[in-house]
């Protein structure tokens, strides 16, 4: 009985953590932010930006996790393959809008 309860609790924890991504970011809302502020670079690969839908280019970014990608997108990032200005160069974006846009791009690039 104890193993069953432990397994059930572990399964519930996995289910909840799997939904944390969905609860924290709204990829559908992120499309509008992507279109308005992110597409210029992520559609063309400008400044080394991984292109939307390019699974190979996004793989290493996705491996770092959503929190790291969103933090880099908010604060800005300079790496060996390119750079990104803070909030994609649009300081009017909220942190939530940036997170939603990242979620949209990740969803299109898995």
N, CA, C and O atoms as a MOPAC input file, in Angstrom:
PM7 MOZYME 1SCF
protein

 N      0.81900 1    -1.18200 1     0.00000 1
 C      0.00000 1     0.00000 1     0.00000 1
 C      0.86900 1     1.25200 1     0.00000 1
 O      0.56600 1     2.20700 1    -0.71600 1
 N      1.93500 1     1.26800 1     0.78400 1
 C      2.81100 1     2.42600 1     0.88400 1
 C      3.46500 1     2.73600 1    -0.45900 1
 O      3.59800 1     3.90300 1    -0.82900 1
 N      3.87200 1     1.70600 1    -1.18700 1
 C      4.47100 1     1.92200 1    -2.50900 1
 C      3.45900 1     2.52600 1    -3.46300 1
 O      3.79800 1     3.39200 1    -4.26900 1
 N      2.22900 1     2.07500 1    -3.37600 1
 C      1.17800 1     2.61000 1    -4.24300 1
 C      0.97000 1     4.09800 1    -3.97100 1
 O      0.86400 1     4.89100 1    -4.90600 1
 N      0.91300 1     4.47700 1    -2.70300 1
 C      0.72000 1     5.87800 1    -2.33900 1
 C      1.91500 1     6.70800 1    -2.80200 1
 O      1.74000 1     7.80300 1    -3.33500 1
 N      3.11800 1     6.19600 1    -2.60400 1
 C      4.32000 1     6.90300 1    -3.04400 1
 C      4.32000 1     7.08600 1    -4.55700 1
 O      4.64100 1     8.16400 1    -5.05800 1
 N      3.96100 1     6.04000 1    -5.27600 1
 C      3.91600 1     6.12600 1    -6.73100 1
 C      2.85100 1     7.11600 1    -7.18600 1
 O      3.06600 1     7.87000 1    -8.13500 1
 N      1.70700 1     7.11700 1    -6.51400 1
 C      0.63600 1     8.04600 1    -6.87100 1
 C      1.06400 1     9.49000 1    -6.61300 1
 O      0.79400 1    10.36900 1    -7.43100 1
 N      1.72000 1     9.73800 1    -5.50100 1
 C      2.18600 1    11.08800 1    -5.19300 1
 C      3.25900 1    11.54200 1    -6.17300 1
 O      3.26800 1    12.69600 1    -6.60300 1
 N      4.16000 1    10.63500 1    -6.52300 1
 C      5.20500 1    10.95600 1    -7.49100 1
 C      4.57600 1    11.28200 1    -8.84600 1
 O      4.96900 1    12.24600 1    -9.50200 1
 N      3.61200 1    10.48500 1    -9.25600 1
 C      2.92000 1    10.73600 1   -10.52500 1
 C      2.19700 1    12.07200 1   -10.51700 1
 O      2.21800 1    12.79700 1   -11.51200 1
 N      1.56600 1    12.39900 1    -9.41400 1
 C      0.87000 1    13.68500 1    -9.30200 1
 C      1.86700 1    14.83500 1    -9.38400 1
 O      1.58600 1    15.85400 1   -10.01500 1
 N      3.02600 1    14.68300 1    -8.75500 1
 C      4.05300 1    15.72500 1    -8.80700 1
 C      4.54700 1    15.93100 1   -10.23100 1
 O      4.75100 1    17.06800 1   -10.65600 1
 N      4.74200 1    14.85100 1   -10.96800 1
 C      5.16300 1    14.96300 1   -12.36100 1
 C      4.09800 1    15.65200 1   -13.20300 1
 O      4.41100 1    16.48600 1   -14.05300 1
 N      2.86500 1    15.30600 1   -12.96800 1
 C      1.76300 1    15.90900 1   -13.70400 1
 C      1.70500 1    17.40800 1   -13.44100 1
 O      1.53300 1    18.19900 1   -14.36800 1
 N      1.84700 1    17.79100 1   -12.19900 1
 C      1.80400 1    19.20600 1   -11.84400 1
 C      2.99300 1    19.94300 1   -12.44000 1
 O      2.82800 1    21.02800 1   -12.99800 1
 N      4.19200 1    19.37100 1   -12.33200 1
 C      5.37300 1    20.05100 1   -12.86500 1
 C      5.31900 1    20.11500 1   -14.37900 1
 O      5.82400 1    21.07300 1   -14.96400 1
 N      4.73300 1    19.14200 1   -15.02200 1
 C      4.58100 1    19.17600 1   -16.46800 1
 C      3.65000 1    20.28800 1   -16.90300 1
 O      3.80500 1    20.83800 1   -17.99300 1
 N      2.68800 1    20.62300 1   -16.06700 1
 C      1.75800 1    21.69300 1   -16.39600 1
 C      2.27900 1    23.06500 1   -15.96000 1
 O      1.65400 1    24.08100 1   -16.26400 1
 N      3.39800 1    23.11000 1   -15.26300 1
 C      3.94500 1    24.38700 1   -14.81400 1
 C      4.29100 1    25.26000 1   -16.01300 1
 O      4.09000 1    26.47400 1   -15.97600 1
 N      4.80800 1    24.65400 1   -17.06600 1
 C      5.12600 1    25.40200 1   -18.27700 1
 C      3.87100 1    26.06100 1   -18.82000 1
 O      3.87700 1    27.24700 1   -19.15200 1
 N      2.79300 1    25.28900 1   -18.90900 1
 C      1.54800 1    25.81700 1   -19.46100 1
 C      0.96100 1    26.90900 1   -18.56700 1
 O      0.39200 1    27.88000 1   -19.06500 1
 N      1.09700 1    26.75400 1   -17.27200 1
 C      0.51900 1    27.73100 1   -16.35200 1
 C      1.33400 1    29.02400 1   -16.30400 1
 O      0.77100 1    30.09700 1   -16.09000 1
 N      2.63200 1    28.93800 1   -16.49700 1
 C      3.50500 1    30.09200 1   -16.34900 1
 C      3.55300 1    30.96200 1   -17.60600 1
 O      3.67500 1    32.18300 1   -17.50300 1
 N      3.46200 1    30.36100 1   -18.77100 1
 C      3.57800 1    31.09000 1   -20.02700 1
 C      2.39000 1    30.78600 1   -20.92400 1
 O      1.83500 1    29.68800 1   -20.88800 1
 N      2.00700 1    31.76400 1   -21.72400 1
 C      0.88900 1    31.61700 1   -22.64800 1
 C      1.43000 1    31.74400 1   -24.06900 1
 O      1.55600 1    32.84300 1   -24.60800 1
 N      1.74200 1    30.60900 1   -24.65500 1
 C      2.33600 1    30.59600 1   -25.99100 1
 C      1.41500 1    31.21800 1   -27.03000 1
 O      1.88600 1    31.88500 1   -27.95100 1
 N      0.11000 1    31.01100 1   -26.89700 1
 C     -0.83200 1    31.59000 1   -27.86300 1
 C     -0.76300 1    33.11400 1   -27.82500 1
 O     -0.77200 1    33.76000 1   -28.87300 1
 N     -0.69400 1    33.68800 1   -26.63600 1
 C     -0.56800 1    35.14500 1   -26.50200 1
 C      0.80300 1    35.60800 1   -26.98300 1
 O      0.95200 1    36.74200 1   -27.43900 1
 N      1.79600 1    34.74300 1   -26.88400 1
 C      3.14800 1    35.08500 1   -27.30200 1
 C      3.30100 1    35.29100 1   -28.79500 1
 O      4.24800 1    35.94600 1   -29.23100 1
 N      2.39000 1    34.74600 1   -29.59000 1
 C      2.48100 1    34.91500 1   -31.03700 1
 C      2.40800 1    36.38100 1   -31.43200 1
 O      3.15900 1    36.82000 1   -32.30300 1
 N      1.53000 1    37.13600 1   -30.81800 1
 C      1.40900 1    38.56400 1   -31.14700 1
 C      2.70000 1    39.31400 1   -30.81200 1
 O      3.14200 1    40.16800 1   -31.58100 1
 N      3.29800 1    38.99700 1   -29.67500 1
 C      4.56200 1    39.63000 1   -29.30500 1
 C      5.65700 1    39.21800 1   -30.27100 1
 O      6.46600 1    40.04200 1   -30.69700 1
 N      5.67800 1    37.92200 1   -30.61600 1
 C      6.66100 1    37.43800 1   -31.59900 1
 C      6.51400 1    38.21400 1   -32.90400 1
 O      7.49600 1    38.73300 1   -33.43400 1
 N      5.30300 1    38.29300 1   -33.41600 1
 C      5.06100 1    38.97000 1   -34.69600 1
 C      5.50000 1    40.43400 1   -34.65400 1
 O      6.07500 1    40.93600 1   -35.62000 1
 N      5.23300 1    41.11700 1   -33.54300 1
 C      5.51300 1    42.54400 1   -33.44000 1
 C      6.96700 1    42.85900 1   -33.08500 1
 O      7.50800 1    43.87100 1   -33.53100 1
 N      7.60300 1    41.99600 1   -32.28100 1
 C      8.91400 1    42.37000 1   -31.74000 1
 C     10.04200 1    41.37500 1   -31.95900 1
 O     11.21100 1    41.74100 1   -31.83500 1
 N      9.72900 1    40.14400 1   -32.27700 1
 C     10.76400 1    39.11200 1   -32.33000 1
 C     11.04600 1    38.60000 1   -33.74000 1
 O     12.15000 1    38.14200 1   -34.03400 1
 N     10.04400 1    38.68100 1   -34.60300 1
 C     10.14900 1    38.06300 1   -35.93000 1
 C     11.27800 1    38.64700 1   -36.76600 1
 O     11.88900 1    37.93600 1   -37.56300 1
 N     11.55900 1    39.92900 1   -36.59400 1
 C     12.59700 1    40.54500 1   -37.42400 1
 C     13.90200 1    39.74800 1   -37.35700 1
 O     14.54500 1    39.52300 1   -38.38200 1
 N     14.28500 1    39.33000 1   -36.18000 1
 C     15.53200 1    38.57000 1   -36.02600 1
 C     15.30900 1    37.06700 1   -36.11900 1
 O     16.08800 1    36.36300 1   -36.76100 1
 N     14.24900 1    36.56900 1   -35.48100 1
 C     14.05400 1    35.11900 1   -35.41800 1
 C     13.46600 1    34.51900 1   -36.69300 1
 O     13.43000 1    33.29800 1   -36.84000 1
 N     13.01500 1    35.34900 1   -37.59800 1
 C     12.54200 1    34.85400 1   -38.89700 1
 C     13.70700 1    34.72400 1   -39.87500 1
 O     13.71900 1    33.83800 1   -40.73000 1
 N     14.69500 1    35.62900 1   -39.73700 1
 C     15.80800 1    35.68200 1   -40.67900 1
 C     17.12100 1    35.14400 1   -40.12900 1
 O     18.03400 1    34.83700 1   -40.89500 1
 N     17.22300 1    35.02800 1   -38.80300 1
 C     18.47900 1    34.60300 1   -38.18800 1
 C     19.42800 1    35.77000 1   -37.95000 1
 O     20.61700 1    35.56600 1   -37.70600 1
 N     18.90600 1    36.99500 1   -38.02000 1
 C     19.73000 1    38.18800 1   -37.81200 1
 C     20.42900 1    38.13000 1   -36.45300 1
 O     19.83800 1    37.70200 1   -35.46200 1
 N     21.66700 1    38.55500 1   -36.41600 1
 C     22.50600 1    38.59700 1   -35.20300 1
 C     22.66300 1    37.21600 1   -34.55800 1
 O     22.92500 1    37.11300 1   -33.36000 1
 N     22.50100 1    36.16100 1   -35.35500 1
 C     22.67200 1    34.81000 1   -34.84100 1
 C     21.45700 1    34.23900 1   -34.13900 1
 O     21.54700 1    33.19100 1   -33.49900 1
 N     20.31300 1    34.91700 1   -34.25000 1
 C     19.09000 1    34.42800 1   -33.59400 1
 C     18.67600 1    33.08800 1   -34.19800 1
 O     18.69200 1    32.93200 1   -35.41900 1
 N     18.30700 1    32.12100 1   -33.35600 1
 C     17.81400 1    30.85800 1   -33.91200 1
 C     16.48800 1    31.11000 1   -34.63300 1
 O     15.58100 1    31.73300 1   -34.08100 1
 N     16.38700 1    30.62300 1   -35.85800 1
 C     15.17900 1    30.85200 1   -36.65000 1
 C     14.01000 1    30.04800 1   -36.09300 1
 O     14.16700 1    28.91000 1   -35.65000 1
 N     12.84700 1    30.66300 1   -36.12700 1
 C     11.62300 1    30.00500 1   -35.68700 1
 C     11.43600 1    28.71800 1   -36.48500 1
 O     11.48000 1    28.72800 1   -37.71600 1
 N     11.22800 1    27.62200 1   -35.78200 1
 C     10.99000 1    26.33300 1   -36.41800 1
 C     12.23700 1    25.52300 1   -36.71600 1
 O     12.12600 1    24.36500 1   -37.12000 1
 N     13.42100 1    26.09100 1   -36.52900 1
 C     14.67500 1    25.38200 1   -36.79400 1
 C     15.02700 1    24.55000 1   -35.56400 1
 O     15.66600 1    25.02800 1   -34.62700 1
 N     14.59300 1    23.29700 1   -35.59500 1
 C     14.75800 1    22.42700 1   -34.42600 1
 C     16.21600 1    22.27300 1   -34.00900 1
 O     16.51800 1    22.27600 1   -32.81500 1
 N     17.11200 1    22.14100 1   -34.96100 1
 C     18.52800 1    21.96400 1   -34.62600 1
 C     19.09000 1    23.21000 1   -33.94100 1
 O     19.85700 1    23.10000 1   -32.98400 1
 N     18.71200 1    24.39000 1   -34.42700 1
 C     19.21500 1    25.63500 1   -33.84600 1
 C     18.67100 1    25.86900 1   -32.44000 1
 O     19.35700 1    26.44500 1   -31.59600 1
 N     17.45700 1    25.42900 1   -32.18900 1
 C     16.81700 1    25.64900 1   -30.88500 1
 C     17.17800 1    24.58200 1   -29.85200 1
 O     16.99800 1    24.80000 1   -28.65400 1
 N     17.67600 1    23.45200 1   -30.29100 1
 C     17.90200 1    22.31900 1   -29.38800 1
 C     18.75700 1    22.69300 1   -28.17000 1
 O     18.38400 1    22.37600 1   -27.04000 1
 N     19.87600 1    23.34900 1   -28.37900 1
 C     20.75600 1    23.68400 1   -27.24600 1
 C     20.12200 1    24.73900 1   -26.34400 1
 O     20.34800 1    24.73200 1   -25.13400 1
 N     19.34400 1    25.63100 1   -26.90900 1
 C     18.66100 1    26.64700 1   -26.10100 1
 C     17.58100 1    25.99400 1   -25.23300 1
 O     17.48000 1    26.26500 1   -24.03600 1
 N     16.78200 1    25.13600 1   -25.85600 1
 C     15.70200 1    24.45400 1   -25.14400 1
 C     16.26400 1    23.59800 1   -24.01100 1
 O     15.65100 1    23.47700 1   -22.95000 1
 N     17.43200 1    23.00900 1   -24.24400 1
 C     18.05700 1    22.15900 1   -23.22400 1
 C     18.39700 1    22.94800 1   -21.95500 1
 O     18.48500 1    22.36400 1   -20.87500 1
 N     18.58600 1    24.25000 1   -22.06800 1
 C     18.90100 1    25.08600 1   -20.90100 1
 C     17.67500 1    25.33500 1   -20.03000 1
 O     17.80000 1    25.70600 1   -18.86200 1
 N     16.49500 1    25.13100 1   -20.59900 1
 C     15.26100 1    25.30300 1   -19.84200 1
 C     14.61600 1    26.65800 1   -20.08700 1
 O     15.27200 1    27.63000 1   -20.45900 1
 N     13.30900 1    26.68600 1   -19.86700 1
 C     12.53700 1    27.89800 1   -20.10900 1
 C     12.99800 1    29.07000 1   -19.25100 1
 O     13.11600 1    30.19000 1   -19.74900 1
 N     13.25700 1    28.83000 1   -17.97900 1
 C     13.63900 1    29.93100 1   -17.09400 1
 C     14.91200 1    30.62100 1   -17.58200 1
 O     15.00200 1    31.84900 1   -17.55500 1
 N     15.88800 1    29.84100 1   -18.02500 1
 C     17.14000 1    30.41500 1   -18.53400 1
 C     16.90400 1    31.17000 1   -19.83100 1
 O     17.45300 1    32.25500 1   -20.02700 1
 N     16.09300 1    30.60600 1   -20.72000 1
 C     15.81600 1    31.29100 1   -21.98900 1
 C     15.06900 1    32.59700 1   -21.76500 1
 O     15.38900 1    33.61200 1   -22.38400 1
 N     14.08700 1    32.57500 1   -20.89300 1
 C     13.31600 1    33.78600 1   -20.61700 1
 C     14.20800 1    34.83000 1   -19.94200 1
 O     14.14900 1    36.00900 1   -20.29300 1
 N     15.02500 1    34.41700 1   -18.98800 1
 C     15.92300 1    35.36200 1   -18.31000 1
 C     16.88100 1    36.00800 1   -19.31300 1
 O     17.09500 1    37.21900 1   -19.27000 1
 N     17.45200 1    35.21800 1   -20.20600 1
 C     18.34800 1    35.76400 1   -21.22500 1
 C     17.60900 1    36.72200 1   -22.15300 1
 O     18.16200 1    37.73600 1   -22.57800 1
 N     16.37100 1    36.39900 1   -22.46000 1
 C     15.58300 1    37.24200 1   -23.35200 1
 C     15.20800 1    38.56300 1   -22.68900 1
 O     15.13000 1    39.59600 1   -23.35400 1
 N     14.98000 1    38.53000 1   -21.40100 1
 C     14.63200 1    39.75300 1   -20.66800 1
 C     15.87100 1    40.63000 1   -20.46200 1
 O     15.82800 1    41.84100 1   -20.68100 1
 N     16.96400 1    40.01200 1   -20.04200 1
 C     18.17400 1    40.76800 1   -19.69200 1
 C     19.07700 1    41.05400 1   -20.88600 1
 O     19.89100 1    41.97700 1   -20.85100 1
 N     18.93100 1    40.26300 1   -21.93200 1
 C     19.84000 1    40.33900 1   -23.06300 1
 C     20.85700 1    39.21800 1   -22.97300 1
 O     21.07000 1    38.64100 1   -21.90600 1
 N     21.47700 1    38.91700 1   -24.09000 1
 C     22.37700 1    37.76700 1   -24.13700 1
 C     23.43900 1    38.00300 1   -25.20600 1
 O     23.14200 1    38.50900 1   -26.28800 1
 N     24.66700 1    37.63500 1   -24.89600 1
 C     25.73500 1    37.64000 1   -25.88100 1
 C     26.46300 1    36.31200 1   -25.75300 1
 O     27.00700 1    35.98800 1   -24.69700 1
 N     26.46700 1    35.55400 1   -26.82700 1
 C     27.09400 1    34.23900 1   -26.81000 1
 C     28.01600 1    34.06100 1   -27.99500 1
 O     28.22500 1    34.99200 1   -28.77300 1
 N     28.56600 1    32.87400 1   -28.13300 1
 C     29.53400 1    32.62800 1   -29.20200 1
 C     28.93100 1    32.69300 1   -30.61000 1
 O     29.65500 1    32.91500 1   -31.58000 1
 N     27.62300 1    32.50500 1   -30.72800 1
 C     27.00400 1    32.49800 1   -32.05300 1
 C     26.17700 1    33.74300 1   -32.34600 1
 O     25.63700 1    33.87800 1   -33.44400 1
 N     26.06900 1    34.64800 1   -31.39000 1
 C     25.27000 1    35.83600 1   -31.64500 1
 C     24.91600 1    36.56300 1   -30.37100 1
 O     25.44500 1    36.28300 1   -29.29600 1
 N     24.00000 1    37.51000 1   -30.52400 1
 C     23.58500 1    38.29100 1   -29.36000 1
 C     22.12400 1    38.68300 1   -29.50800 1
 O     21.54100 1    38.64400 1   -30.59100 1
 N     21.55500 1    39.06900 1   -28.34900 1
 C     20.18200 1    39.53700 1   -28.32300 1
 C     20.11100 1    40.69600 1   -27.34200 1
 O     20.52800 1    40.56400 1   -26.19100 1
 N     19.58600 1    41.83200 1   -27.79100 1
 C     19.43500 1    42.93300 1   -26.83900 1
 C     18.33700 1    42.60900 1   -25.82200 1
 O     17.46400 1    41.78000 1   -26.08100 1
 N     18.39000 1    43.25900 1   -24.68600 1
 C     17.36500 1    43.05700 1   -23.65400 1
 C     15.98000 1    43.26700 1   -24.26300 1
 O     15.73900 1    44.23800 1   -24.98100 1
 N     15.09000 1    42.34600 1   -23.96300 1
 C     13.70000 1    42.37100 1   -24.44500 1
 C     13.62700 1    42.55400 1   -25.95900 1
 O     12.70400 1    43.17700 1   -26.48300 1
 N     14.62300 1    41.99600 1   -26.64900 1
 C     14.63700 1    42.07000 1   -28.10200 1
 C     14.72500 1    43.49200 1   -28.62000 1
 O     14.37700 1    43.75400 1   -29.77200 1
 N     15.18100 1    44.40800 1   -27.79400 1
 C     15.29400 1    45.79800 1   -28.19000 1
 C     14.01600 1    46.60400 1   -27.98800 1
 O     13.94400 1    47.76800 1   -28.38300 1
 N     13.01100 1    45.98900 1   -27.37500 1
 C     11.74500 1    46.68700 1   -27.12800 1
 C     11.52400 1    46.80100 1   -25.61600 1
 O     10.89900 1    45.92300 1   -25.02100 1
 N     12.02600 1    47.86300 1   -24.99200 1
 C     11.93400 1    47.98700 1   -23.53400 1
 C     10.49600 1    48.11500 1   -23.01600 1
 O     10.26600 1    47.99500 1   -21.81300 1
 N      9.53700 1    48.35600 1   -23.89700 1
 C      8.14000 1    48.48100 1   -23.46900 1
 C      7.49900 1    47.12100 1   -23.17200 1
 O      6.43700 1    47.05900 1   -22.55200 1
 N      8.13800 1    46.03500 1   -23.60800 1
 C      7.57900 1    44.70900 1   -23.34000 1
 C      7.66000 1    44.38600 1   -21.85200 1
 O      8.64500 1    44.71000 1   -21.18900 1
 N      6.63100 1    43.75600 1   -21.34400 1
 C      6.67500 1    43.27100 1   -19.96600 1
 C      7.43600 1    41.94700 1   -19.94000 1
 O      7.61800 1    41.30800 1   -20.97600 1
 N      7.87500 1    41.54400 1   -18.75800 1
 C      8.54200 1    40.25100 1   -18.62100 1
 C      7.60700 1    39.12300 1   -19.04900 1
 O      8.04900 1    38.14800 1   -19.65600 1
 N      6.32200 1    39.25000 1   -18.73600 1
 C      5.34700 1    38.22500 1   -19.11600 1
 C      5.21900 1    38.12700 1   -20.63400 1
 O      5.12800 1    37.02400 1   -21.17400 1
 N      5.21200 1    39.24800 1   -21.31900 1
 C      5.13100 1    39.21600 1   -22.78000 1
 C      6.35400 1    38.53400 1   -23.37800 1
 O      6.23600 1    37.75700 1   -24.32500 1
 N      7.51600 1    38.82300 1   -22.83200 1
 C      8.74300 1    38.18600 1   -23.30700 1
 C      8.66700 1    36.68200 1   -23.07000 1
 O      8.97600 1    35.89800 1   -23.96700 1
 N      8.25800 1    36.27700 1   -21.87500 1
 C      8.12300 1    34.85100 1   -21.56900 1
 C      7.13400 1    34.16400 1   -22.49200 1
 O      7.37700 1    33.04500 1   -22.94400 1
 N      6.03100 1    34.82000 1   -22.77100 1
 C      5.03800 1    34.25000 1   -23.67600 1
 C      5.60000 1    34.09900 1   -25.08800 1
 O      5.34400 1    33.09600 1   -25.75400 1
 N      6.36700 1    35.09300 1   -25.54600 1
 C      6.96300 1    35.01400 1   -26.87700 1
 C      7.97700 1    33.86900 1   -26.94300 1
 O      8.02900 1    33.14100 1   -27.93500 1
 N      8.77000 1    33.71300 1   -25.90200 1
 C      9.72200 1    32.59200 1   -25.86200 1
 C      8.95800 1    31.26800 1   -25.91000 1
 O      9.34200 1    30.35200 1   -26.63700 1
 N      7.89100 1    31.17300 1   -25.14700 1
 C      7.08500 1    29.94100 1   -25.14800 1
 C      6.53000 1    29.66600 1   -26.54200 1
 O      6.51300 1    28.51600 1   -26.98100 1
 N      6.08600 1    30.68100 1   -27.22900 1
 C      5.57800 1    30.50900 1   -28.59100 1
 C      6.69500 1    29.98900 1   -29.51000 1
 O      6.49100 1    29.04100 1   -30.26900 1
 N      7.85500 1    30.60900 1   -29.43500 1
 C      8.96200 1    30.18700 1   -30.31300 1
 C      9.41600 1    28.76900 1   -30.00500 1
 O      9.70600 1    27.99300 1   -30.91500 1
 N      9.47900 1    28.43000 1   -28.72100 1
 C      9.86800 1    27.06200 1   -28.33700 1
 C      8.83100 1    26.06400 1   -28.86100 1
 O      9.18600 1    25.01700 1   -29.40100 1
 N      7.55900 1    26.39400 1   -28.69700 1
 C      6.50500 1    25.50500 1   -29.18100 1
 C      6.56400 1    25.27800 1   -30.68400 1
 O      6.20100 1    24.20400 1   -31.16500 1
 N      7.01800 1    26.27500 1   -31.42500 1
 C      7.12500 1    26.15800 1   -32.87800 1
 C      8.42400 1    25.49200 1   -33.31600 1
 O      8.59400 1    25.15700 1   -34.48900 1
 N      9.33400 1    25.30200 1   -32.37200 1
 C     10.67800 1    24.85700 1   -32.72400 1
 C     11.09600 1    23.54300 1   -32.08500 1
 O     12.27300 1    23.18300 1   -32.13100 1
 N     10.15600 1    22.82300 1   -31.49100 1
 C     10.46800 1    21.52200 1   -30.88200 1
 C     10.37200 1    20.42900 1   -31.91400 1
 O     10.59900 1    19.26100 1   -31.60000 1

